[in-house]
Amino acid sequence: MTASSTYTSVRQVSPWRENLRLVFSYALLFLIALIFLYPFVLAITTSFKTLPEINERPVALIPQTFTLEGYQRMFALNVGRWAFNSFMIATIVTVSNVLFSGLAGYALTRIAFPGSRIVFLAIIGTMMIPGIVQLIPMFIVLKSLNMIDSYSGLIVPKMVTAFGIFLMAQFFEAIPREIEEAARIDGASRFRTFFQVVLPLARPAIVALVIFSFQGSWNEFMHPLIVITTNQDLYTLPLGLAFLRGGLGQNLQWNALLAGSMLTTLPMALIFLFFQRYFIEGISYSGVKG
């Protein structure tokens, strides 16, 4: 009888403790989320403050005087052209990276040719080289090809990446070969099989690669820094904002700089928000087979 009453009390107490643990866990996660979101929200609100208010109340979240002067200053400083450059370059780089990485990944996983494994390992090996090591050789090659201070110098070296080839190849490995064999029996050519059968099945990997490529190109700083030397009309947003901050010195207009930072940050935040499900699915598929 005593054991039965003890068991009953445990059954009665356990749900209460479980609910308390659940509430505590969510409260802790909410607090951590606030800590990470606070700088981002502060940057947004500060971009709508006046300069005197920023100096007096730098950490206040709610502006006393709501103003768009920061955004007006930004667009008066050629930021619109820099945003256009970033968007155009990121779009071209993303589309070409998806196309060429898909073709290369498919060829390395489905077309048997001598040395295919060595080629694949060599491509993967380039991912181990730090990007900073490639800056001087990249500059020398681009200068010899007369691609300095040009859109081609910003776009061509980034049109295909080793990571893109690796991601697509790993996904293609997980697709059953029987699907392609059925398409070839029906008379489809190799290219038709790739574009109409295999590529639609790789949508999660494509979305993940689109996000990675667009984000990497949109936020790229070092590559435009070595390519663009004199022509400021070719600046991208990260490069232009960096030179803007250095050029203003002590007279830095924080609301204008943060307005430019919002123009850089919000597109990527929105892209990840809308496509995060495909992004996570694509990343999970990239490790199915090695």
TORMARVEX-617747 format. One line per 3 residues: number of its first residue (from 1); their letters; for each residue x, y, z of N, C-alpha, C. Coordinates in Angstrom, 1 decimal. Last residue first. Layout:
NUM	A	X/Y/Z/X/Y/Z/X/Y/Z | ...
***
This chain:
290	GKV	30.1/9.8/-48.7/31.4/10.5/-48.9/32.2/9.8/-49.9 | 26.6/10.7/-48.4/27.7/9.7/-48.8/29.0/10.5/-49.0 | 25.3/12.7/-46.9/24.7/11.3/-47.0/25.8/10.3/-47.4
287	GSY	25.8/15.4/-46.7/26.7/14.4/-45.9/26.2/13.0/-46.0 | 24.0/16.8/-48.1/25.4/16.9/-48.5/26.3/15.9/-47.8 | 21.6/16.6/-46.8/21.8/15.7/-47.9/23.3/15.7/-48.3
284	SIG	21.8/18.7/-45.0/21.7/17.3/-44.5/22.0/16.3/-45.5 | 21.7/20.9/-46.7/22.9/20.6/-45.9/22.9/19.2/-45.4 | 19.1/20.7/-47.7/20.2/20.5/-48.6/21.5/20.2/-47.8
281	EIF	17.6/21.2/-45.3/17.5/19.9/-46.0/18.7/19.6/-47.0 | 18.3/23.8/-44.8/18.7/22.8/-43.8/18.6/21.4/-44.5 | 17.2/25.0/-47.2/18.6/25.2/-46.8/19.1/24.1/-45.9
278	YRQ	14.5/24.5/-47.0/15.3/23.9/-48.1/16.8/23.9/-47.8 | 14.0/26.1/-44.7/13.7/24.7/-44.7/14.5/23.9/-45.8 | 14.8/28.7/-45.4/15.6/28.0/-44.4/15.3/26.5/-44.4
275	FFL	13.7/30.6/-47.1/14.2/29.3/-47.7/15.0/28.4/-46.7 | 13.0/32.8/-45.7/12.0/32.2/-46.6/12.4/30.8/-47.0 | 15.3/33.5/-44.2/14.0/33.3/-43.5/13.0/32.5/-44.4
272	FIL	17.2/33.9/-46.2/17.4/32.7/-45.3/16.0/32.4/-44.6 | 16.2/36.2/-47.4/16.4/35.0/-48.2/16.5/33.8/-47.2 | 16.2/38.0/-45.2/14.9/37.6/-45.8/15.1/36.3/-46.6
269	AMP	19.0/38.2/-44.7/18.1/37.7/-43.7/16.8/37.3/-44.2 | 19.8/39.3/-47.2/20.3/37.9/-46.8/19.4/37.4/-45.7 | 18.6/41.9/-47.1/18.3/40.9/-48.2/18.7/39.5/-47.8
266	LTT	19.7/43.0/-44.6/18.3/42.6/-44.7/18.0/41.6/-45.9 | 22.4/43.8/-44.9/22.0/42.7/-44.1/20.6/42.1/-44.4 | 22.8/46.0/-46.6/23.6/44.8/-46.8/23.0/43.6/-46.1
263	LMS	21.0/47.8/-45.5/20.9/47.5/-46.9/21.7/46.2/-47.3 | 22.2/48.1/-43.0/20.9/47.4/-43.1/20.6/47.0/-44.6 | 24.5/49.5/-43.7/24.6/48.1/-43.1/23.3/47.3/-43.2
260	GAL	23.4/51.9/-44.4/24.0/51.1/-45.4/24.2/49.7/-44.9 | 22.5/52.6/-41.8/21.5/52.5/-42.9/22.1/51.7/-44.0 | 25.0/52.8/-40.6/24.1/51.7/-40.2/22.9/51.5/-41.2
257	LAN	25.9/55.1/-41.8/26.7/53.9/-41.9/25.8/52.7/-41.6 | 24.0/57.0/-41.0/24.2/56.7/-42.5/24.9/55.4/-42.6 | 24.3/57.0/-38.3/23.0/56.7/-38.8/23.1/56.3/-40.3
254	WQL	27.0/57.9/-38.0/26.6/56.5/-37.7/25.3/56.1/-38.2 | 29.3/59.4/-39.7/27.9/59.5/-39.6/27.2/58.2/-39.3 | 32.4/60.4/-38.5/31.6/59.3/-39.0/30.1/59.5/-38.7
251	NQG	34.5/62.1/-38.2/33.2/62.6/-38.5/32.3/61.6/-39.0 | 36.9/60.8/-38.0/36.2/61.1/-36.8/34.8/61.6/-37.0 | 36.6/59.3/-41.2/37.4/59.5/-40.0/36.6/59.7/-38.8
248	LGG	35.5/59.0/-43.7/34.9/60.0/-42.9/35.7/60.3/-41.6 | 37.0/57.0/-44.9/37.1/58.3/-45.5/36.6/59.4/-44.5 | 36.2/54.6/-43.6/37.6/55.1/-43.4/37.8/56.5/-43.9
245	RLF	33.6/54.5/-44.4/33.9/54.6/-43.0/35.3/55.1/-42.8 | 33.9/54.2/-47.1/33.2/55.3/-46.6/33.5/55.5/-45.1 | 35.2/51.8/-47.3/35.9/53.0/-47.7/35.2/54.2/-47.2
242	ALG	33.0/50.2/-46.4/34.3/50.1/-45.7/35.1/51.4/-46.0 | 31.1/50.6/-48.3/30.8/51.0/-46.9/32.1/51.1/-46.1 | 32.3/49.5/-50.6/32.0/51.0/-50.5/31.8/51.4/-49.1
239	LPL	32.5/46.8/-49.9/33.7/47.6/-50.2/33.4/49.1/-50.1 | 29.8/46.1/-49.5/30.7/45.9/-48.4/32.0/46.8/-48.6 | 28.6/46.9/-52.1/28.2/47.5/-50.9/29.3/47.3/-49.7
236	TYL	31.2/47.4/-54.6/30.1/46.7/-54.1/29.8/47.3/-52.7 | 32.4/49.7/-57.1/32.3/49.2/-55.7/31.1/48.4/-55.4 | 32.4/50.8/-59.5/32.3/49.4/-59.5/32.3/48.8/-58.1
233	DQN	32.8/53.5/-59.1/31.5/53.1/-59.6/31.3/51.6/-59.7 | 35.5/53.8/-58.5/34.5/53.7/-57.4/33.1/53.3/-57.9 | 38.2/52.7/-59.9/36.9/53.0/-60.4/35.9/52.8/-59.2
230	TTI	40.7/51.7/-58.7/40.4/53.2/-59.0/39.0/53.5/-59.2 | 40.5/49.0/-58.1/41.6/49.8/-57.5/41.3/51.3/-57.7 | 39.1/46.0/-57.7/38.7/47.4/-57.9/39.8/48.3/-57.2
227	VIL	40.4/43.6/-56.8/40.0/43.8/-58.2/39.8/45.3/-58.6 | 40.8/43.6/-54.1/42.0/43.5/-55.0/41.7/43.7/-56.4 | 38.2/44.0/-53.2/39.2/44.9/-52.8/40.4/44.8/-53.6
224	PHM	36.6/41.9/-54.2/36.5/43.3/-54.8/37.6/44.2/-54.4 | 37.8/40.0/-52.3/38.0/39.9/-53.8/37.7/41.2/-54.5 | 37.1/40.9/-49.7/38.5/40.8/-50.1/38.7/40.7/-51.6
221	FEN	34.2/40.8/-49.6/35.0/42.0/-49.4/36.4/42.0/-50.0 | 31.0/39.5/-50.0/32.4/39.4/-50.4/33.1/40.8/-50.2 | 28.3/39.4/-49.6/29.1/39.8/-48.5/30.6/39.9/-48.8
218	WSG	27.4/38.4/-52.0/26.8/39.6/-51.5/27.7/40.2/-50.4 | 28.7/35.9/-52.3/29.0/37.0/-53.2/28.5/38.4/-52.7 | 27.6/34.5/-50.1/29.1/34.7/-50.2/29.4/35.8/-51.1
215	QFS	24.9/34.6/-50.7/25.4/35.2/-49.5/26.9/35.5/-49.6 | 24.8/33.2/-53.1/24.4/34.6/-53.1/24.9/35.3/-51.8 | 25.9/30.7/-52.3/26.5/31.5/-53.3/26.1/33.0/-53.2
212	FIV	24.1/29.9/-50.2/25.5/30.0/-50.0/26.2/30.9/-51.0 | 21.7/29.9/-51.7/21.8/30.7/-50.5/23.3/30.9/-50.2 | 22.3/28.0/-53.7/21.8/29.4/-54.1/22.1/30.3/-52.9
209	LAV	22.8/25.7/-52.2/23.9/26.3/-53.0/23.5/27.8/-53.4 | 20.2/25.3/-51.2/21.3/25.5/-50.3/22.4/26.2/-51.0 | 18.8/24.9/-53.7/18.5/26.0/-52.8/19.6/26.3/-51.8
206	IAP	20.2/22.5/-54.5/20.2/23.8/-55.3/19.9/25.0/-54.5 | 19.5/20.7/-52.6/20.9/21.0/-52.7/21.0/22.3/-53.5 | 16.6/20.6/-53.1/17.2/21.0/-51.8/18.7/21.4/-51.9
203	RAL	16.5/19.7/-55.9/16.1/21.1/-55.5/16.6/21.5/-54.1 | 17.2/17.5/-57.4/18.3/18.1/-56.5/17.8/19.5/-56.0 | 15.3/16.8/-59.1/15.3/16.1/-57.9/16.3/16.7/-56.9
200	PLV	15.9/18.5/-61.3/14.7/18.8/-60.5/14.7/18.0/-59.1 | 18.3/17.2/-62.2/18.3/18.5/-61.6/17.1/18.8/-60.8 | 17.4/14.7/-63.4/18.2/14.7/-62.2/18.2/16.1/-61.5
197	VQF	15.5/15.4/-65.4/15.2/14.4/-64.5/16.0/14.6/-63.2 | 16.2/17.6/-67.0/14.8/17.3/-66.8/14.5/16.2/-65.8 | 19.0/17.8/-67.1/18.2/19.0/-66.9/16.7/18.7/-66.5
194	FTR	19.9/15.0/-67.4/20.4/15.9/-66.4/19.4/17.0/-66.1 | 18.5/14.1/-69.7/18.4/13.4/-68.4/18.8/14.3/-67.2 | 19.5/15.9/-71.5/18.1/16.0/-71.2/17.8/15.3/-69.9
191	FRS	22.2/15.1/-71.6/21.9/16.5/-71.1/20.4/16.6/-70.8 | 21.9/12.5/-72.5/22.6/12.7/-71.3/22.2/14.1/-70.7 | 18.6/12.0/-73.9/20.0/12.1/-74.0/20.6/12.4/-72.6
188	AGD	16.0/9.6/-73.7/16.5/10.9/-73.3/18.0/10.9/-73.4 | 14.8/7.1/-74.3/15.4/7.9/-75.4/16.0/9.2/-75.0 | 14.0/5.5/-72.3/12.9/6.2/-73.0/13.5/7.1/-74.1
185	IRA	16.4/4.7/-71.3/15.7/3.7/-72.0/14.6/4.4/-72.9 | 17.0/7.1/-69.9/17.8/6.7/-71.1/17.1/5.7/-72.0 | 15.2/6.9/-67.8/15.1/8.0/-68.8/15.9/7.7/-70.0
182	AEE	16.1/4.6/-66.5/14.8/4.6/-67.1/14.6/5.7/-68.1 | 18.6/5.5/-65.7/18.6/4.4/-66.6/17.2/4.4/-67.3 | 17.8/7.4/-63.8/18.5/7.9/-65.0/18.5/6.8/-66.1
179	IER	16.7/5.7/-61.9/15.9/6.8/-62.5/16.5/7.3/-63.8 | 18.8/4.1/-61.1/17.7/3.5/-61.9/16.8/4.6/-62.5 | 20.4/5.5/-59.4/20.8/5.4/-60.8/19.7/4.9/-61.7
176	PIA	19.1/7.6/-56.9/19.2/6.2/-57.5/19.5/6.3/-59.0 | 21.0/10.0/-55.4/19.9/9.8/-56.3/20.1/8.4/-56.9 | 23.3/10.4/-53.9/22.1/9.9/-53.2/21.0/9.6/-54.1
173	EFF	25.0/11.6/-55.7/25.3/10.3/-55.2/24.2/9.6/-54.5 | 24.0/14.2/-55.8/23.8/13.3/-56.9/24.1/11.8/-56.6 | 25.0/15.2/-53.4/23.6/15.0/-53.5/23.3/14.0/-54.7
170	QAM	27.7/15.3/-53.9/27.2/14.5/-52.8/25.7/14.2/-52.9 | 27.8/17.1/-56.0/28.2/15.7/-56.2/27.7/14.8/-55.1 | 26.9/19.5/-54.8/26.1/18.9/-55.8/26.5/17.4/-56.1
167	LFI	29.1/19.9/-53.0/27.7/19.8/-52.5/26.8/19.1/-53.5 | 31.3/20.0/-54.7/31.2/19.0/-53.7/29.8/18.8/-53.2 | 30.7/22.3/-56.3/30.8/21.0/-56.9/30.7/19.9/-55.9
164	GFA	30.6/24.2/-54.2/29.4/24.0/-55.0/29.5/22.6/-55.7 | 33.3/24.2/-53.3/32.2/23.7/-52.4/30.9/23.4/-53.2 | 34.6/25.2/-55.5/34.8/23.8/-55.2/33.7/23.3/-54.2
161	TVM	32.6/27.2/-57.8/33.4/27.0/-56.6/33.5/25.5/-56.3 | 32.2/29.5/-60.5/32.1/28.1/-60.0/33.0/27.9/-58.8 | 32.5/32.2/-60.6/31.4/31.6/-61.4/31.2/30.1/-61.0
158	KPV	34.5/33.8/-59.7/33.6/33.3/-58.7/32.5/32.5/-59.3 | 36.0/34.9/-61.8/36.7/33.9/-60.8/35.8/33.3/-59.8 | 34.0/36.5/-63.1/34.5/35.3/-63.7/35.2/34.4/-62.6
155	ILG	33.3/38.9/-61.5/32.4/37.8/-61.7/33.1/36.5/-62.1 | 35.3/40.8/-61.3/34.5/40.5/-60.1/33.7/39.3/-60.3 | 36.3/40.9/-63.9/37.2/40.5/-62.8/36.5/40.2/-61.5
152	SYS	34.1/41.9/-65.2/34.5/40.5/-65.5/35.5/40.0/-64.4 | 33.9/44.5/-64.4/32.9/43.5/-63.9/33.4/42.1/-64.1 | 37.1/45.9/-63.5/36.1/45.5/-64.5/35.1/44.6/-63.8
149	DIM	39.7/46.3/-62.4/38.7/47.4/-62.5/37.7/47.1/-63.6 | 41.4/43.8/-64.2/41.3/44.7/-63.0/40.4/45.9/-63.4 | 41.8/42.3/-66.4/40.5/42.2/-65.8/40.4/43.0/-64.5
146	NLS	44.0/41.6/-68.0/43.4/42.9/-68.1/42.0/42.9/-67.5 | 45.4/39.4/-67.4/44.3/39.2/-68.3/43.5/40.5/-68.5 | 47.2/40.2/-65.5/47.7/39.8/-66.8/46.6/39.6/-67.8
143	KLV	45.4/40.7/-63.4/46.1/41.8/-64.0/46.7/41.5/-65.4 | 44.6/38.1/-62.8/43.6/39.1/-63.3/44.3/40.3/-64.0 | 47.1/37.1/-61.8/46.4/36.5/-63.0/45.4/37.5/-63.6
140	IFM	47.6/38.8/-59.6/48.5/38.7/-60.7/47.9/38.1/-62.0 | 45.4/38.3/-58.0/45.6/39.6/-58.5/46.5/39.6/-59.7 | 45.8/35.6/-57.4/44.5/36.0/-58.1/44.7/37.4/-58.7
137	PIL	48.2/35.6/-56.0/48.1/35.0/-57.3/46.9/35.4/-58.1 | 47.1/37.2/-53.7/48.2/37.7/-54.6/48.2/37.0/-55.9 | 45.0/35.5/-52.7/44.8/36.9/-53.1/45.9/37.4/-54.1
134	QVI	45.3/33.0/-51.6/45.1/33.1/-53.1/45.0/34.5/-53.6 | 45.6/33.2/-48.9/46.8/32.8/-49.7/46.6/33.0/-51.2 | 43.0/33.8/-48.1/44.0/34.9/-48.0/45.3/34.5/-48.8
131	GPI	41.7/31.3/-48.1/41.4/32.3/-49.2/42.5/33.4/-49.2 | 43.6/28.3/-47.5/43.0/29.6/-47.0/42.8/30.6/-48.1 | 42.7/25.2/-48.8/43.7/26.4/-49.0/43.0/27.6/-48.5
128	MMT	40.8/23.3/-48.8/41.7/23.4/-47.6/42.6/24.6/-47.7 | 39.6/23.3/-51.2/38.9/23.9/-50.2/39.7/24.0/-48.9 | 41.3/21.9/-52.9/41.4/23.3/-52.9/40.6/24.0/-51.8
125	GII	40.5/19.2/-52.4/41.7/19.7/-51.8/41.9/21.2/-51.8 | 38.3/19.0/-54.1/38.1/19.0/-52.7/39.3/19.6/-51.9 | 39.8/18.8/-56.5/38.9/19.9/-56.3/38.6/20.1/-54.8
122	ALF	41.2/16.4/-56.0/42.0/17.7/-56.2/41.1/18.9/-56.0 | 39.1/14.6/-55.9/39.9/14.8/-54.7/40.7/16.1/-54.8 | 38.3/14.8/-58.6/37.4/15.1/-57.5/38.1/15.4/-56.2
119	VIR	40.6/13.8/-59.9/40.1/15.2/-60.2/39.2/15.6/-59.0 | 40.6/11.2/-58.9/41.7/12.1/-58.6/41.3/13.6/-58.8 | 38.3/10.2/-60.0/38.4/10.3/-58.6/39.5/11.2/-58.2
116	SGP	38.9/10.3/-62.7/37.8/11.1/-62.2/37.9/11.3/-60.7 | 40.8/8.9/-64.1/41.3/10.0/-63.2/40.1/10.8/-62.6 | 38.9/8.2/-67.0/40.2/8.0/-66.2/40.5/9.2/-65.4
113	FAI	35.4/8.3/-66.2/36.5/8.6/-67.1/37.8/8.4/-66.3 | 32.0/7.9/-66.0/33.2/7.3/-65.7/34.3/7.7/-66.7 | 29.6/10.0/-64.8/30.3/9.7/-66.0/31.7/9.1/-65.6
110	RTL	28.6/10.5/-62.2/27.9/9.6/-63.1/28.6/9.2/-64.4 | 30.3/12.2/-60.7/29.6/11.1/-60.0/28.9/10.1/-61.0 | 31.3/14.1/-62.4/32.2/13.4/-61.6/31.6/12.2/-60.9
107	AYG	29.0/15.1/-63.7/30.0/14.4/-64.5/30.9/13.6/-63.6 | 27.7/16.3/-61.5/27.1/15.2/-62.2/28.1/14.4/-63.0 | 29.5/18.4/-60.9/29.2/17.3/-59.9/28.5/16.1/-60.5
104	ALG	29.4/19.9/-63.2/30.7/19.2/-62.8/30.4/18.1/-61.8 | 26.7/20.7/-63.3/27.3/19.9/-64.4/28.6/19.2/-64.0 | 26.6/22.1/-60.9/25.7/20.9/-61.1/26.3/20.1/-62.2
101	SFL	28.5/24.1/-61.3/28.7/23.1/-60.2/27.8/21.9/-60.4 | 27.2/25.5/-63.4/28.5/24.8/-63.6/28.8/23.8/-62.5 | 24.7/26.3/-62.1/24.8/25.6/-63.4/26.1/24.8/-63.6
98	VNS	25.5/27.5/-59.7/24.5/26.4/-59.7/24.6/25.6/-61.0 | 27.1/29.5/-60.8/27.7/28.5/-59.8/26.8/27.3/-59.8 | 25.4/31.1/-62.3/26.5/30.3/-63.0/27.1/29.3/-62.1
95	VTV	23.7/32.1/-60.3/23.2/31.3/-61.4/24.3/30.5/-62.1 | 25.6/33.5/-58.7/24.8/32.4/-58.1/24.3/31.5/-59.2 | 26.8/35.4/-60.4/27.6/34.4/-59.7/26.8/33.2/-59.2
92	ITA	24.5/36.9/-61.0/25.2/36.2/-62.0/26.1/35.1/-61.5 | 23.8/37.8/-58.4/22.9/37.1/-59.2/23.6/36.3/-60.2 | 26.1/39.3/-57.5/25.6/38.1/-56.7/24.7/37.2/-57.6
89	IMF	26.1/41.3/-59.5/27.2/40.4/-59.4/26.8/39.1/-58.6 | 23.7/42.6/-58.9/23.9/42.1/-60.2/25.0/41.0/-60.2 | 24.0/43.4/-56.2/22.9/42.5/-56.6/23.2/41.8/-58.0
86	SNF	26.3/45.0/-56.3/26.3/43.8/-55.5/25.2/42.8/-55.9 | 25.4/47.0/-58.1/26.6/46.2/-58.4/26.6/44.9/-57.6 | 23.3/48.1/-56.5/23.0/47.5/-57.8/24.2/46.6/-58.3
83	AWR	24.7/49.1/-54.4/23.7/48.0/-54.1/23.4/47.3/-55.5 | 26.2/51.1/-55.6/26.9/50.0/-55.0/26.0/48.8/-54.8 | 24.2/52.8/-56.4/25.0/52.1/-57.5/25.8/50.9/-56.9
80	GVN	23.3/53.6/-53.9/22.4/52.9/-54.8/23.1/52.2/-55.9 | 25.4/55.0/-52.9/25.1/53.6/-52.3/24.2/52.9/-53.2 | 26.2/57.5/-53.4/26.4/56.5/-54.5/26.1/55.1/-54.0
77	LAF	25.4/59.2/-51.4/26.9/58.9/-51.5/27.1/57.7/-52.4 | 22.8/59.5/-51.2/23.5/60.6/-51.8/25.0/60.3/-52.0 | 22.1/57.3/-49.9/21.8/57.3/-51.3/22.4/58.5/-52.0
74	MRQ	22.9/58.1/-47.3/23.5/56.9/-47.9/23.3/57.0/-49.5 | 21.3/60.3/-46.7/22.8/60.5/-46.8/23.4/59.3/-47.6 | 18.9/58.9/-46.5/19.1/60.0/-47.5/20.5/60.2/-47.7
71	YGE	19.4/57.3/-44.3/19.2/56.7/-45.6/19.3/57.7/-46.7 | 19.6/59.3/-42.3/20.7/58.4/-42.5/20.6/57.7/-43.9 | 17.2/60.6/-42.3/18.3/61.3/-42.9/19.5/60.4/-43.1
68	LTF	14.7/59.8/-41.5/15.3/59.1/-42.6/16.6/59.7/-43.1 | 13.8/59.6/-38.0/14.2/60.4/-39.2/14.8/59.4/-40.2 | 12.2/60.1/-35.0/12.3/59.2/-36.1/12.7/60.0/-37.3
65	TQP	13.4/60.8/-31.9/13.0/61.5/-33.1/13.3/60.6/-34.3 | 13.9/58.8/-30.1/13.0/59.9/-29.7/12.5/60.6/-30.9 | 13.9/55.3/-30.9/14.4/56.6/-31.2/13.4/57.7/-30.7
62	ILA	14.5/52.7/-28.8/13.4/53.4/-29.4/13.9/54.8/-29.7 | 16.9/51.7/-27.6/16.3/51.0/-28.7/15.3/51.8/-29.5 | 20.0/53.2/-26.7/18.5/53.2/-26.6/17.9/52.6/-27.8
59	VPR	22.7/53.4/-26.8/22.1/52.1/-26.7/20.6/52.0/-26.5 | 23.3/56.2/-27.1/23.7/55.3/-28.1/23.1/53.9/-28.0 | 22.3/59.0/-26.6/21.6/57.7/-26.1/22.0/56.6/-27.1
56	ENI	24.0/61.0/-27.6/23.5/61.1/-26.2/22.9/59.8/-25.7 | 24.7/60.2/-30.2/25.7/60.6/-29.3/25.3/60.6/-27.8 | 22.1/59.9/-31.3/23.1/58.7/-31.2/24.2/59.0/-30.2
53	EPL	21.1/62.5/-31.1/20.5/61.4/-30.3/21.4/60.2/-30.2 | 22.7/63.8/-33.1/22.8/64.1/-31.7/22.3/63.1/-30.7 | 21.9/62.3/-35.4/23.3/62.2/-34.9/23.4/62.6/-33.5
50	TKF	18.7/60.6/-35.1/19.5/61.7/-35.5/20.9/61.6/-34.9 | 17.8/57.2/-36.2/18.0/58.3/-35.2/18.8/59.4/-35.8 | 17.6/55.0/-37.8/16.5/56.0/-37.9/16.6/57.1/-36.9
47	STT	19.7/53.4/-37.1/19.7/54.0/-38.5/18.6/55.0/-38.7 | 18.9/52.5/-34.7/19.9/53.6/-34.7/20.0/54.2/-36.1 | 17.3/50.4/-35.4/16.7/51.6/-34.8/17.6/52.8/-34.8
44	IAL	19.2/48.6/-36.4/18.0/49.0/-37.2/17.5/50.3/-36.7 | 21.0/48.2/-34.3/21.5/48.7/-35.5/20.3/49.3/-36.4 | 19.2/47.0/-32.4/19.8/48.3/-32.1/20.3/49.0/-33.4
41	VFP	18.7/44.5/-33.7/17.6/45.5/-33.5/18.2/46.9/-33.3 | 21.4/43.5/-33.5/20.7/43.7/-34.8/19.6/44.7/-34.7 | 21.8/43.4/-30.7/22.7/44.2/-31.6/22.0/44.5/-33.0
38	YLF	19.6/41.6/-30.0/19.7/43.0/-29.5/20.6/43.8/-30.4 | 19.8/38.9/-30.7/19.0/39.9/-31.6/19.2/41.3/-31.2 | 21.2/37.7/-28.7/21.8/37.7/-30.1/21.0/38.7/-31.0
35	ILA	19.6/38.1/-26.5/21.0/38.6/-26.5/21.5/38.7/-27.9 | 17.2/36.9/-27.3/17.2/38.3/-27.1/18.7/38.9/-27.1 | 18.1/34.2/-27.3/17.7/34.8/-28.6/17.7/36.3/-28.5
32	ILF	18.5/33.9/-24.6/19.6/33.8/-25.5/19.3/34.4/-26.8 | 15.8/34.1/-23.7/16.8/35.1/-23.3/18.0/35.1/-24.2 | 14.6/31.9/-25.0/14.2/33.2/-25.3/15.2/34.3/-24.9
29	LLA	16.0/29.8/-23.7/16.2/30.0/-25.1/15.8/31.4/-25.6 | 14.9/30.2/-21.1/16.4/30.4/-21.3/16.7/30.6/-22.8 | 12.3/29.8/-21.6/12.7/31.1/-21.0/14.2/31.3/-21.3
26	YSF	12.3/27.1/-22.3/11.9/28.1/-23.3/12.3/29.5/-22.8 | 13.2/25.9/-19.9/14.0/25.8/-21.1/13.6/26.9/-22.1 | 11.2/26.6/-18.1/12.5/27.1/-17.9/13.4/27.0/-19.1
23	VLR	9.1/25.1/-19.3/9.0/26.6/-19.2/10.4/27.2/-19.0 | 10.1/22.5/-18.9/9.8/23.1/-20.2/9.7/24.6/-20.3 | 10.2/22.4/-16.1/11.4/22.2/-16.9/11.3/22.8/-18.3
20	LNE	7.5/22.6/-15.6/8.4/23.6/-15.1/9.7/23.5/-15.8 | 6.5/20.2/-16.8/6.1/21.6/-17.3/7.0/22.7/-16.8 | 7.8/18.3/-15.2/8.1/18.4/-16.7/7.7/19.7/-17.2
17	RWP	6.7/18.8/-12.7/8.1/19.0/-12.9/8.5/19.1/-14.4 | 4.1/18.1/-13.3/4.4/19.4/-12.9/5.9/19.8/-13.1 | 4.4/15.3/-14.0/3.9/16.3/-15.0/4.2/17.8/-14.6
14	SVQ	5.4/14.3/-11.4/6.2/14.3/-12.7/5.7/15.3/-13.7 | 3.4/14.2/-9.5/4.4/15.3/-9.4/5.2/15.4/-10.7 | 1.8/12.0/-10.0/1.2/13.3/-9.9/2.2/14.4/-10.0
11	RVS	3.6/9.9/-10.0/2.9/10.2/-11.3/2.2/11.5/-11.2 | 4.4/10.0/-7.4/5.4/10.3/-8.4/4.7/10.7/-9.7 | 2.0/9.3/-6.1/2.5/10.7/-5.9/3.6/11.0/-7.0
8	TYT	1.8/6.6/-7.0/0.8/7.6/-7.4/1.3/9.0/-7.2 | 4.0/5.5/-5.7/4.0/5.5/-7.2/3.0/6.6/-7.7 | 3.2/5.8/-3.0/4.4/6.5/-3.5/4.4/6.6/-5.0
5	SSA	1.0/4.2/-3.0/0.8/5.6/-2.8/2.0/6.4/-3.3 | 2.3/1.7/-3.4/1.3/2.2/-4.4/1.1/3.7/-4.2 | 3.9/1.5/-1.2/4.6/1.6/-2.5/3.6/2.1/-3.5
2	TM	1.9/1.2/0.7/2.9/2.4/0.8/3.5/2.6/-0.6 | 0.8/-1.2/0.0/0.0/0.0/0.0/0.9/1.2/0.0
***
